Amino acid sequence: MQHHILINICAIFGIATAVVIICRFLKIRYIIGYLITGVLLSPNTSRLFANMEEVEVYAEIGIILLLFTIGLEFSFTNLKKIQKYVLGGGTAQVLFTIIITSGLIWLVMRPSWEESVFWGFLYALSSTAIVIKTLQDSNKIATPHGKFILAVLLFQDIIIVPLMLFTPIIAGVGGDSTLAFVWLLAKLVLMGGIAYILTRFVIPYFLKTVMKVQSQEVFLIATVFIVTGIALITEQLGLSLALGAFIAGLIIAETDYSHMAISCFLPFRYVFMSFFFISMGMLLNYEIFLTDFGWILFWIVFAFFVKAIAGILAVKVMGLDWKVALAVGFSIAQIGEFSFVLAQSGLKYELISANNYQIFLAVSIILMSLTPFIVANAEKIHPLILKYTTKNG
């Protein structure tokens, strides 16, 4: 009997437990511990995971489950309360980041416009998991800048799906881009129709039948069946598994059993997140710090200030004051977890080279590591600037 998978899971969670305990002692966020665990278990570091394809499978499972939980917790009632910031602020932040990033990269590096726009896609997203957890821990989620950040991150979690779908189009996969775009819209309309039928007629009746058994275990199994089934439908339509998982979450969230689904899956959410971040760390080759350390530092500074400026502009467009603008801008000045997903797509479609992909991973992990400290102190930035300008004015 082969115990290969069991050994891998044992190694992953054993080392993760030890690393997270050490990180907790050093007051480092557990997500950073997962990334460090991934680096330690990387095929480039150890021989335990010699097959990179196996690592990518773990990452894809983590992505699917993460997007499902995001869809499951997506509340139209909560969205209405901050819809102005979600639609206005979120759109402005994403557009400003894409425009500034792609423009500067094109001027400095002179890549193709497709590569420039794709880098804009990568930089447009921030880390929902780290930022929200930090805001919650410091009781700042209800502050003016906390509400705006929540709205922007919610918009980013939604926009990731279109960005993933547009990536192959800007890469020129499938021939004529206009035809590919029209075909994509047709697939989305078809998937929307399928989702509507499932939401109105199929899933509620199915879950109602399942609940007659009065077993939480059966309900959990049935929910996993729904997620995997819808994910496979989207894949058959030429869309992504992750999109299907997100749609499955939205569908279940609209049923009478949404609270039960959340209570069932919430304990597993951190397991899903750990798989995702560990697998991302496993994709990083530590040798990139030895060969391209200068470029890593350059892109850290570049990403931080571009993200901060775009965030500040988005807040000012919505008419809020400078205190909120600076707190928001610096709080979201990191690379998001779903940017890893986009980067893998870019690698697949040759929009990013293997070396630049490794640099991107290194930059992302370092910025994520700095994020808790920055978010916790973001409100102090405006008073410090005022004090400095008053003193020198």
N, C-alpha and C positions, 0 to 999 in steps of 0.2 A: 504493500500500500504506500502511495506517495503522500508525503506530508509537506510538500514544497510550499503550498499556499498557507498552511497552518504555521509553518516556521516563519514565513514572511510577516504574517499578521502579528505573531508573537513578538518578533523583532521590532516591528513598527511601534506597537503600543508599549512595549517594555522600555525601549529607548525614549519614546515620547514622554512617558511618565517621569522618567529620571530627569530629562532635560527641562520639562515644564516645572517640576519641583524646584530645580536649581534656579530657573528664571523667576519663579515666584519669590524665592528667597532674595534674589537680586532686584526685585520689583520690576521685572521685565514682563511684558504682556505675554500671555500663553500662546497667542498666534505666532509671535516671534519664535517661541520655543518650538512650535511645529515646523517652522521654516528651517530652523537650525537642525532639528531632527532629520528633516529631509536631506539637508546637505551632508550630514554624517552618514546617512544610508544611501547616498547617491552612488550609482554605478561607477562614478568617477572617483569616489572616495573609498568604498568598500566593495567586496566581491559578492556580497549577499544578493544584490540585485544586479546581475550581469546583463539582463535583458531589458533594454530601454522600452520596448513595446509593452512589457508588463507594467512598467511605471506609468506609461501613458493611459493604460486601461484603468488603473487606480484613479488617475486624475480625472478621467472622463466620468467615472462613477460619482466622484465627489462633485463635479460640476452639475450633473443631472440632479442629484439630491439637493444641492444648494439652491438651484433655481426653482425646484419644486417647493421648498420651504418658503422662498420669497413670494412665489405666487400664492401660496396658502395663507400667508399673513397679509396679503394685499387687501386692504379694506377701502371700499369706495366711500364709506362714511368718513373715515379719517382723511381720505384724499380730498374730499370736499372742503374740509376745514382749512387746508393749506394749498388748495388747488391753484391759487394765484401764484404762489411761490414755486409750486411744482412745474406748472406749465410755463410761466414767465421766467422765473429764476433758473430753473433747470435747463430750459432750452437755451437761454442766454449763456449760461456757463459752458455747456457742451459746445455750442457754436463758437464762442470766443476762444475756447481752448483749441479746437480744431483749426481755426483760422490762424491764430497766432503761432501755434506749433508748426503747422505745415508751411506757413509763409517763411518763418525764420529758418527752418531746416532746409527749405528749397534755396533760400538766399545764401546760406552758409555752406551747405554740403553739395548743393546742385544735383540731387538725385532726380529720378523721374517724378512727375506730379502724382502718380499713383502711390509711390512710396512715401512721398511727403504727406499726402492725405491720410495714409494708413497710420503714420506716426501720430498724426492728429487724433485719430481714433483711439490709439493706445493711451495717449495722455489725457483724453477727455474724461476718463473714469477715475474715481477715487475709491478708497477702501471703506465700504459700508461697515464691514464687520469691526474693524479697529476703531473707526471714528465714533460710531454709535455706542460701542461698549465703553469707550473712554468718557463720552458725554454722560452716559448713564451712571458710571462709577463716580463721577464728580458732580452729579445732580445738576447738570447744565442743559439737559435735553429740552426743558421748558423755557429756557431763556430765548430772547429774540434771535440771537445768532444760532442757537440750537435748533429752533424751529425751521429756520431757513436752510441750515445744513441738512436736516432730516428731509426736507422737500427736495433739495438738489440730489441727494443720494438716492431717494426714491425714484426720481426721474432717470438717473443713471442706471438703476437696476432694470428699468423698463427699456431704455434706449439700447442696452447691450444687445438685445435680440435683433433689432434692425441693423446695428453695426456688424453683427456676425453674419447677417444675410447679405449685406452690401459688400463685404470683404471680397468674396470671389468675383463679384461684378467689376469692382475697380481693378482687380487683377486680370481682367479680360478673359476669365474662364467661361467657356461656352459660346465663344464667337462674338457677334455683335452685341455691344453693351445695352443698346436701347431695347433690343429684342429680349435680352436676358432680364432687363428690369421689368418689362411687361410680363414676361413669363413668371417672374418672382411675385409680382402683384397678383397674378392669376392663382398661383399656388397659395398665397396668403388668404385670398378671398375664399378659396375652396376650403382651406383649413379653418377659416372663420365660420363658414357654414357648418362644417362638421362639428366644431366646438359648440356652436349654438344648439344644434340638435342634441348633442350629448348633454349639454347643460339643462335644456328644457325637458327632455323626454327620457333619455337613457340613464344617466348617472343617478339622478334622484330616485328613480324607481329601483335601480339596481341596489343602491345603498339602503333604501327602505326595506328591501327584501333581505339583505344581509343582516340588518339590525334585528330582524325577527328571531334570529338565532340567539340574540342577547349575549354576544361574546365579543369582548374587546380584541381578542386575538384574531378572530375571523375578520373583524372590521379592518384591522391593520393589514392583514394579508390581502383583503379585497382592495384596499387603497393602493398598496404596492402594485397590484395587478393593473389598476387604472392608470397609474403613472407610467409603468413600462409599456402598456398597450398604446397609450396616446403618443408616447415618445417614439415608438416604432412606426406609428402612422405618419408622423411628421418626417421621419427618416425616409419612408417609402415615397413621400412627396418631394424628396430632394431637399428638404429643410433639415434642421439640426435636431438631434435628440434632446438637447438642452431646451430648445423652444417648446418641444412637446411636454417636457417636464414642467415648464413654467405655465403652459396652458392648463395642464392637469391640476396644478395648484390653484389656478384661478377658478376652474370649474368646481372643484370641491369646496372652495371658499364661498361660493354662491349657494351651496346647499344648506339644509338644516343641520348638517352634521359637521360643519366647519370647525366648531369649537372642539368637538371630539377628535377630529383629525389633528388639530393643533396640539391637543394634550397628548395624543399618541406619539406624534413625531417630534415634539419639542425636545424630549430627553435625548433623541438621536441626533438632533441638529449639530451638537458639538462634535459628535463622532463624524458626521458628514464633513464638517468644516476641518476637522483634524486630518482626514483623508486627503482633502483638497490641498491644504497648505503643505502638508508633508510631501505630497507628490510633486508640488511645485518646487519645493526645496531640492527634491531628488533630481530635478532636471537641470540644476545649476552645477556647472563645472567650476570648482573653486580656483582652478588654475587661471581663470580669466582675471583674477585680482593681481596675478603676477605679470601677466602679459599686457593688460590694458588698464592698469590702475589710473593712469592720467585721464583716459577717456571716461572711466566710471565717475571720477570726481567731476569732470566737466558736465556730464549728463545729469548728475545729481543736482548740481546748482541750476542748470538749465530747466530741468523739470520742475523743481521747487518754485522758482520765481515765475515761470510761465503759468503754472497752475494757480499760484497765488494771485497774480495779476488778473487772470481770467475770472477767478472767483470774486475778486473785489469789483471788477467791472459789472459782473452779473448782479451783484447786490445794489450797486449805484444805479443801474438801469431800473431797478424796482423801487427806487426812491428812498432807500433806507440810509441811515447816517454812517459816518466813517467808522465809528466804533464797531458796529455790526459788520461792516464791509471787511475791515481788517481781520476780525475774528474768524469770519467765514472763509476768507481767502486763504489764510495761513492754515486753517484747520483741514482744508481739503487739498492741500498741496502735497499730495503723494500719489503714487500709482495704485490703481484699484486691483482687487483680486481677479476681477473678470477681464482685466487687461492681459493677464496671463493666458486666458482662453483665446483672446483675439491674437495674441502674439504667436500662439501655436498655429492658428489659421494662417497668419501671415507667413510663417515659416513654410507651411505646406504649399502656399500659392506663390512663394518666392518674392514676397513683398518685403522680406527682411532676411538678411543673411544669417547663417548659423552663428557667426562671431558676434554680430550685433544683437542677436537673440540672447546670447549669454550675458552681454553687457547690460541689456535691458533687464534681465532677471536680477543681476547684481544690484543695479540701481533701484529697482522696485523693492527688494528686500531691505536695503539700507534705509530708504525713505519710510517704509512701513515701521522699521525699528525706531525711527525718530518721531513718528506720528503721535504716540501717547503723550510724550513730553510737550510737543507743540500744541496739541489740542487742549491740554490741561492748563496751559499758560497763554492761550490765544487772546483772552480778554485783557491781558496786561500790555499788549502791543500798543494800543491806541494811547493810553496814559503815558507810556514811555516816550512815544513820538511827540506828544504834546509837551512833555517836560523838556525834551531835547530842543524842540523848536522855540519854546519860550525862553530857555536859557541862552540860546544863540541868536534869538531874534532881537 
